[in-house]
């Protein structure tokens, strides 16, 4: 339980354009689940997109890599780093 609480507190601190926005959470006691509320991403996952397209242009791959690295750089710059 404390790990989940720590995760929620961590997600509440994050604010970066390349990291999905966290809006809140609640516990569904009937199903014994913690439900996270995040921004909606209508285009699906990166993996599902790659599986559909199969061939990714180099320019697009570079843009994705840059966005991912910008998000990681932000998280690593926090105190303490994530």
C-alpha positions, 0 to 999 in steps of 0.5 A: 500500500505504501508503494502505491501512495508513494507512486501517486505522490510522485506522479502528482509532482510531475509536470512536463509536456512529454510526460502524460498528465496525472489527474488523480486516483482512487481505490476500487475496493470491490476489485482491489484495484487502484485506478489512475486518472490521466490525460486521454491519449487518443492515438494509442500506444507507441507500440500499437502504432509501430505494429500497424505502420511497420516502417517508421521514417527516420525523421519521425523516429528521431522526433520520438527519441528526442521527446522521450529523452526530454521527459527522462532528462526532466525526471532525472533533474528532479530532487531526488531524481526519478 
